[in-house]
C-alpha cells in the first residue's frame, strides 16, 4: 500500500509541475498536451529567452564600453549551421534559414515544419509592430503567432508565419 501511495503522490506532483510549466509557457510552444510536448515546448521557450538575454547582455556591455552614444553594432542571432555569405549581405543557412544584419535590425528566418519562424532584434520604435505585420499581410503571409520581448530600447519580435 505504501508503494502505491508514494507513486500516486509522485504522479500528482509531476502533474502539478507540468500544469505550472504549461501556464508559464506561451501556448504556441506546446503543440499537444502530453508530457513530452509540454517539456519540449518549455525547452524551446527557455532557449529563446536565453537568446534574448544574450542579446541584451551584449548590448549592455557595448553601451558600458562606449562612453559616447553611437549606433550599436548588430549582433547576428545564433543559427544552427555555418552560413554562406551572399553579395547583398544575406547569410543563408543550408535550406532551412537565413540571417540578415543591418544597422537597423538583426533578422533571422528559419523554416520550422510547415511554418517560418521570423525573429527581428531592433531598437524600439512606436508603431513598428503594426508596420511589420502590415507588410507581412501585404505579401499574403498569414501571421499565426507573435511574441514580443523587450528591455530598455531593444525589442525582439518573434513571428510564426504560415507557409
Buried (B, 14 or more C-beta within 10 A) or exposed (E): EEEEEEEEEEEEEEEEEBEEBBEEBEEBBBEEEEEEBBEBBBEBBEEBEEBBEEBBEBBEEEEEEEEEEEEBEBBBBEBEEEBEEEEEEBBBBEEEBBBBBEEEBBBBBBBEEEBBBBBBBBBEEEEBBEEBBEEBEEEEBEBEBBBEBEBEEBBBBBBBBEE
